[in-house]
Amino acid sequence: MILKHARSSATQIELTNFPASSLELCQKNLDQIVISSQDLVFEEVEDVFLEPPRGTANGKHTGGVFRIRTAQPVLSAQVCRLGEGIVFGDVSVSDLNVSSEIYEEAIYGGILYSGFGHVVLESLARLWIVDHLASQPILFQVSEGVKNADKLLLELVQLLGIPSSRIVFCDRSVVVKKLIVPQAGIKLGLYVNENYIEFFRRKINSNEAIGRIQSGSAADLHYLSRSKLRDIQRKPMNEGIFEKILSQAGAKIYWPEQESIINQCSLWNGCDRFIGNIGSQMHGIFFRADRRPIDVVYLCSESPNINFLQIDVLFPGRRIYINIADYDPFFNFGNRCPYSIDLDRSVKCINDFFGCRLSVLAEADREQGWEQYSYHWFYNYFYFKLFRRYTIDLHKNNLTSAAEHLTKSLHLIKTKIDPRYTSMYKHQIMSSYDLLVKRHKLQSDVGINDFRKNLNDL
C-alpha cells in the first residue's frame, strides 16, 4: 500500500505485509499531520513558576509552567501529542517552593525527554528562538526518571551552534519574572512548521565540523544496527545473523550509539541509502541538511511509529516499511514484544527495493539464540503485561483486580504457547520471572508465589 500526504508529493511511502488495520491507522495518522509555513511566534509571560513533570500512581502527570498568582497553566508551554492531548496537569500555588531559584528573564526550552528520538523531535522544537534572542538562559524541565538525556541535549545544541552555557536543567521549582515561550516547531504526530525545518537545516549546514568528516559514497548501502544496545526492548534477537547477510553483500554496518552526534549527522548527510530496524537510530534522518532524495527501508513490527511517518514527509525520496517481525514460537503481546527478523521476507524486499543480491544463510546458521530469545520474550511479557499492572493494583489495594490479572496472564501462556516450548525453555522462563520478583521486591507476596508454582507446573 502507498501512503500519501497532501503536502509531500516528493516522498513515496510504501507499507508491505501489514494487516489492514495498521494500514488504515497509518494513513489516518499521516492525514492528521499539518505542515505549516506560517511565521513562528513566541509569548512573553510574567511571574511564572516551572514545576518539573512528575508521574503519579494512576499514570497521569503533574507539573508544567504556571502563573504564580492563579496557578493556571501557561497553555503555550503545554505539550500536545497525537492521542494524548495535554500531557501535564494542574498544581497549586502551595506546590511552589519558597527557596526556588529565581530568574529575571529566561527562555522556555521545553521538556527534557528520555530517548534519542523524543529529544531530537520534541526537546529541540523551541530552539529556533536563538536566532532572535541571543543571551537569555534556556530552561529545560527535567522529567522524573530521565537518565543521561542531559548529555545528549548538550551535544545536540552544540551541533546547532548554541553555547551549552545557556542551557539550564530544572529538576525542581523555578521562578521566572519574565518567561519567553517560543512556539514548538513540531508537535509529535500533529504538526510541523517549515520555518523550523529550515532553521534546523541552516544550522546543520553552517557546522563546519560535519563537512570535514568523510562518510563514504552516497550510493553506499548502510545498515543502522541495534545489536549492541544494552536495552533489549524492541531489539531483534537475530540481528547479528542479519548483519552477516548484509555485510556479505557489501553493505556497511553502522552502530549509531557508538558514534558522536557529529559523526551520525555526517553519515546521514553523506549517504542516501539506509536500512534499519525502526527505532531511535532512524531519527537521524532529521539531520539531513538539504532536500536531496533519500531512500530508506524500515524494518518493523505491525505498528509503524508515527514519529517516522512525520519525518518522512519532510524529506524527498522513497521509504518502505516492511513488517518483518517473527514471534514464533511465542506470540505478539504488543509493541514491547521481542521478535526475530524474518530473514526470507527481509531479504526479498530489500533486494526488490535496492536491486541488491542478498542471499539468505543456510538453515544451520540461522537457528541461533533461541534460548536468549525465549528469556527476553518472557522477561518483557512478565514486566509489561504482568508486573506493571499487578503492582499498580497492589498500590491501589485492588487485590481482586491483581488476582484476576495473574489468572489472565497464566491463561494466555497456557493457551497461546505450545507446551513443548514452555517445557523446553523452562529455565529461561523461571529465571526471568524470579529476577522480576526480586526487582519488584515481591518475594513474600502470596499471589506472586502461587503464580510461580503454576508457571513451573506448565
C-alpha positions in Angstrom: 0.0 0.0 0.0 1.2 3.5 -0.9 0.6 6.2 1.7 0.1 9.8 0.6 0.3 13.2 2.2 -1.3 16.3 0.6 1.8 18.5 1.1 4.5 15.9 0.3 4.3 14.6 -3.3 8.1 14.2 -3.5 8.0 11.4 -0.9 6.8 7.9 -1.7 5.9 5.9 1.4 5.0 2.2 1.0 3.9 -0.4 3.6 4.4 -4.1 3.0 2.9 -7.1 4.8 0.8 -5.2 7.3 -2.7 -6.0 8.5 -5.5 -3.8 7.1 -6.0 -2.2 10.5 -2.4 -0.9 10.6 -2.6 0.4 7.0 -5.7 2.4 7.8 -4.2 3.8 11.1 -1.0 4.9 9.4 -2.9 6.7 6.6 -5.2 8.3 9.2 -2.2 9.4 11.3 -0.5 10.8 8.2 -3.6 12.8 7.3 -3.5 14.5 10.7 -0.1 15.9 10.2 -0.3 19.6 9.4 2.6 21.2 7.5 2.6 25.0 8.1 4.6 27.8 6.6 3.3 30.5 9.0 5.8 32.5 10.9 6.8 31.0 14.3 5.8 33.2 17.2 6.6 33.4 20.9 4.7 34.6 24.0 6.1 36.7 26.9 4.6 35.7 30.3 5.3 37.5 33.6 5.6 35.9 37.0 5.5 32.2 36.5 6.9 29.1 38.1 8.1 25.9 36.5 7.2 22.7 38.2 9.0 19.6 36.9 6.8 16.9 35.4 6.1 14.1 38.0 4.4 10.8 37.4 1.6 9.7 39.7 0.2 6.3 40.7 -2.6 6.5 38.2 -0.3 7.1 35.3 -1.0 10.8 35.0 1.4 13.7 35.4 1.6 16.9 37.4 3.9 19.8 36.6 4.4 22.3 33.8 4.5 26.1 33.6 2.1 28.1 35.8 1.2 31.7 36.7 2.1 32.4 40.3 -1.0 34.4 41.1 -3.6 32.0 39.8 -1.7 28.6 39.5 -3.2 28.4 36.0 -1.1 26.7 33.3 0.6 28.6 30.6 -1.1 26.9 27.6 1.7 27.9 25.1 4.1 25.8 27.2 1.9 22.8 27.4 2.8 19.7 25.4 0.4 18.2 22.9 0.9 14.8 21.2 -1.2 12.7 18.9 -3.7 10.7 21.0 -2.6 12.3 24.3 -3.7 15.9 24.4 -2.4 18.0 27.3 0.3 15.9 29.0 1.0 17.8 32.2 -1.6 18.6 34.8 -2.6 21.1 37.4 -0.6 22.0 40.5 -1.4 24.6 43.3 0.5 27.6 44.4 1.3 25.7 47.6 3.5 23.5 45.5 5.8 26.4 44.9 9.0 26.0 47.0 9.8 29.4 48.7 13.5 28.6 48.2 13.1 28.2 44.4 15.7 29.7 42.2 14.6 33.0 40.6 15.4 34.2 37.1 14.7 37.8 35.9 14.3 36.7 32.3 14.6 33.3 30.6 13.5 31.3 27.6 11.4 28.2 28.0 13.2 25.3 26.2 10.6 22.7 27.0 10.7 19.2 28.5 13.8 17.1 28.5 12.6 13.7 27.5 14.3 10.4 27.7 15.0 8.6 24.4 17.1 9.9 21.4 14.1 10.3 19.1 12.0 12.3 21.6 14.9 14.6 22.4 15.5 15.3 18.7 11.9 15.8 17.8 10.4 17.4 20.9 13.1 18.8 23.3 14.7 20.8 20.5 11.5 22.1 19.0 11.6 25.6 20.5 15.2 26.4 19.9 14.6 28.4 16.7 14.3 31.3 19.1 18.1 31.6 19.4 18.1 33.3 16.0 16.2 36.2 17.7 17.3 36.1 21.3 21.0 35.5 21.8 21.7 35.8 25.5 19.0 34.7 27.8 19.3 31.3 29.6 17.2 28.5 28.2 15.4 26.4 30.8 14.6 22.8 30.3 12.3 20.9 32.7 13.6 17.5 33.6 11.1 14.7 33.8 11.2 12.3 36.7 13.3 9.3 35.9 15.2 10.8 32.9 18.7 9.5 32.7 21.7 10.8 30.6 19.4 12.8 28.3 21.1 16.0 29.5 24.4 15.0 27.9 22.6 14.2 24.7 20.8 17.5 24.6 24.1 19.4 25.2 25.7 17.6 22.3 22.7 18.4 20.1 22.6 22.2 21.0 26.3 22.4 20.2 25.6 20.8 16.8 23.2 23.7 16.3 25.8 26.3 17.3 24.2 27.1 20.7 26.6 27.6 23.6 26.0 24.9 26.2 26.4 27.5 28.9 23.0 28.9 28.0 21.2 25.6 28.9 19.8 25.1 32.4 18.2 21.9 33.5 15.5 22.4 36.1 14.6 19.4 38.3 12.9 21.5 40.9 10.7 24.5 41.1 12.0 27.6 39.3 10.5 31.2 39.4 10.8 33.4 36.4 9.8 37.0 36.4 9.7 37.2 32.6 9.5 33.9 30.6 9.7 33.8 26.8 7.8 30.8 25.5 8.6 30.0 21.8 6.1 28.1 19.7 7.1 24.5 19.2 8.2 23.9 15.7 7.0 20.3 15.9 4.1 18.6 17.7 4.5 14.9 17.6 2.1 13.3 15.1 0.2 16.6 14.6 2.2 19.5 13.2 5.4 20.6 11.5 6.4 24.2 10.8 8.6 24.5 7.6 10.4 27.5 9.0 11.6 25.4 11.9 12.9 22.7 9.5 14.7 25.4 7.5 16.2 26.7 10.8 17.5 23.2 11.5 18.9 22.7 8.0 20.6 26.1 8.1 22.3 25.3 11.4 23.5 21.9 10.2 24.9 23.4 7.0 26.8 26.1 9.0 28.6 23.5 11.2 32.0 23.1 9.5 32.9 20.0 11.5 30.3 18.0 9.6 31.8 18.8 6.2 35.3 17.6 7.3 34.2 14.0 8.0 34.1 11.5 5.2 31.0 9.2 5.2 31.8 7.3 2.1 29.9 7.2 -1.2 26.3 8.5 -1.3 25.5 5.2 -3.1 26.8 3.0 -0.3 24.2 1.0 1.5 24.3 1.5 5.3 22.6 -0.7 7.8 22.0 1.0 11.2 22.1 -1.8 13.7 20.7 -2.0 17.2 22.6 -5.2 18.0 25.0 -3.5 20.5 22.3 -1.7 22.5 22.1 -2.7 26.2 18.3 -2.3 26.2 16.6 -5.4 24.7 13.2 -3.8 24.2 12.2 -3.8 20.5 15.6 -5.2 19.7 15.6 -8.1 17.2 17.1 -11.2 18.7 18.8 -12.5 15.5 20.2 -9.1 14.3 23.7 -10.4 14.3 22.8 -13.0 11.7 21.1 -10.3 9.6 24.2 -8.2 9.8 26.2 -11.1 8.3 23.8 -11.4 5.4 24.2 -7.7 4.6 27.9 -7.5 5.0 28.5 -10.4 2.7 26.7 -8.4 0.0 28.9 -5.3 0.6 26.6 -3.3 2.9 28.3 -1.3 5.6 27.2 -2.0 9.2 26.9 1.0 11.5 26.2 1.3 15.2 25.0 4.8 15.8 25.1 4.8 19.6 28.8 4.3 19.4 29.3 7.4 17.4 29.2 11.1 18.3 26.3 13.2 17.1 28.6 14.9 14.6 29.6 11.6 13.1 25.9 10.5 12.9 25.0 13.8 11.2 27.8 13.4 8.7 26.6 9.9 7.8 23.0 11.0 7.2 24.2 13.8 5.0 26.9 11.9 3.1 24.8 8.8 2.2 21.5 8.3 0.5 20.6 4.7 1.1 19.8 3.2 4.5 18.3 0.1 6.2 17.4 -0.2 9.8 15.1 -1.7 12.4 12.7 1.0 13.3 13.9 2.7 16.5 15.8 5.7 17.9 18.8 5.5 15.5 16.5 6.1 12.5 15.6 9.6 13.8 18.9 10.7 12.4 17.3 11.4 9.0 16.1 14.6 10.7 19.8 15.8 10.5 19.6 16.0 6.6 20.7 19.4 5.7 19.1 19.6 2.2 16.3 18.2 0.1 18.4 15.6 -1.7 16.3 12.4 -2.1 17.0 9.7 0.4 15.8 6.0 0.2 15.1 4.2 3.5 14.0 0.7 4.3 12.4 0.5 7.8 12.2 -3.0 9.3 9.5 -3.1 11.9 6.6 -4.9 13.5 2.9 -4.5 12.9 2.6 -0.9 14.2 4.9 1.6 12.4 5.7 4.6 14.7 4.1 7.9 13.8 7.5 9.6 14.5 9.0 8.3 11.3 6.0 9.0 9.1 6.1 12.6 10.3 9.8 12.8 9.4 9.3 11.1 6.1 7.0 13.8 4.7 9.8 16.4 5.3 12.5 14.7 3.1 12.0 13.6 -0.5 12.8 10.1 -1.7 11.4 6.5 -1.2 10.5 4.9 2.0 9.3 1.3 2.6 8.1 -0.1 5.9 8.4 -3.9 6.0 6.7 -6.0 8.7 9.5 -8.5 9.4 8.6 -9.4 13.0 8.6 -13.2 13.7 7.4 -14.1 17.1 7.5 -17.9 16.8 7.3 -20.0 18.9 5.6 -17.4 21.1 3.1 -14.6 20.3 2.9 -10.9 19.8 1.7 -9.1 23.0 2.3 -5.5 21.9 4.9 -3.0 20.8 7.3 -4.0 23.6 7.4 -7.6 22.4 10.8 -9.0 21.4 10.9 -10.6 18.0 13.2 -12.2 15.5 13.8 -10.8 11.9 12.0 -12.9 9.3 15.1 -13.3 7.1 13.5 -14.5 3.9 10.9 -11.7 3.9 13.5 -9.1 4.7 16.0 -10.2 2.0 13.3 -10.4 -0.7 12.0 -6.9 0.0 15.5 -5.3 0.2 16.6 -7.0 -3.0 13.5 -5.7 -4.8 13.8 -2.2 -3.3 17.5 -1.6 -3.8 18.3 -4.1 -6.6 20.6 -5.9 -4.2 21.7 -9.6 -4.3 21.4 -10.6 -0.7 21.4 -14.3 0.0 19.7 -16.0 2.9 22.1 -18.0 5.1 21.9 -21.8 5.4 19.3 -23.1 7.9 22.0 -24.2 10.3 23.4 -20.7 10.5 20.0 -19.2 11.2 18.9 -21.2 14.2 20.9 -19.4 16.8 20.0 -17.6 20.0 16.7 -19.4 20.7 17.5 -19.6 24.4 18.3 -15.9 24.5 15.1 -15.0 22.6 12.9 -17.1 25.0 14.5 -15.4 28.0 14.0 -11.9 26.7 10.5 -12.7 25.4 9.3 -13.9 28.8 11.1 -11.1 30.7 9.3 -8.5 28.7 6.0 -10.3 28.8 6.1 -10.6 32.6 7.3 -7.0 33.0 5.0 -5.2 30.7 1.9 -7.4 30.9 2.0 -8.7 34.4 4.2 -7.0 37.0 3.5 -3.4 36.0 -0.3 -3.9 36.1 -0.1 -6.1 39.2 2.0 -3.6 41.2 -0.4 -0.7 40.3 -3.3 -2.8 41.6 -1.5 -3.5 44.8 -0.7 0.2 45.2 -4.4 0.9 44.9 -5.2 -2.0 47.3 -7.3 -3.5 44.5 -6.5 -7.1 45.3 -9.3 -8.6 43.3 -8.1 -7.0 40.1 -4.5 -8.0 40.9 -5.5 -11.7 41.3 -7.6 -11.6 38.1 -4.6 -10.2 36.2 -2.4 -13.1 37.3 -5.0 -15.6 36.2 -5.4 -13.9 32.8 -1.6 -13.8 32.2 -1.2 -17.5 33.0 -4.2 -18.4 30.8 -2.6 -16.6 27.8 0.7 -18.5 28.3 -1.2 -21.9 28.5 -3.4 -21.3 25.5 -1.1 -19.4 23.1 2.2 -21.3 23.6 2.8 -24.9 22.7 3.6 -26.9 25.9 6.7 -28.2 24.1 8.3 -24.8 24.3 7.3 -23.9 27.8 8.9 -27.2 28.8 12.0 -26.7 26.6 12.6 -23.2 27.9 11.6 -23.7 31.5 14.9 -22.5 32.8 14.7 -19.2 30.9 11.0 -18.7 31.9 11.6 -19.2 35.6 14.9 -17.2 35.6 13.3 -14.1 34.0 10.3 -14.4 36.4 12.4 -14.7 39.5 14.6 -11.7 38.5 11.5 -9.5 38.2 10.1 -10.8 41.5 13.3 -9.7 43.1 13.4 -6.3 41.4 9.8 -5.6 42.4 10.5 -6.9 46.0 7.6 -9.2 45.9 9.3 -12.4 47.3 6.8 -12.6 50.1 3.7 -11.9 48.0 1.3 -14.9 48.2 -0.3 -14.3 44.8 3.1 -14.0 43.1 4.4 -17.2 44.7 1.2 -19.1 43.7 1.7 -17.8 40.2 5.3 -19.1 40.2 4.2 -22.6 41.3 1.5 -22.7 38.5 4.1 -21.4 36.0 6.6 -24.0 37.0 4.0 -26.8 36.6 3.3 -25.9 32.9 
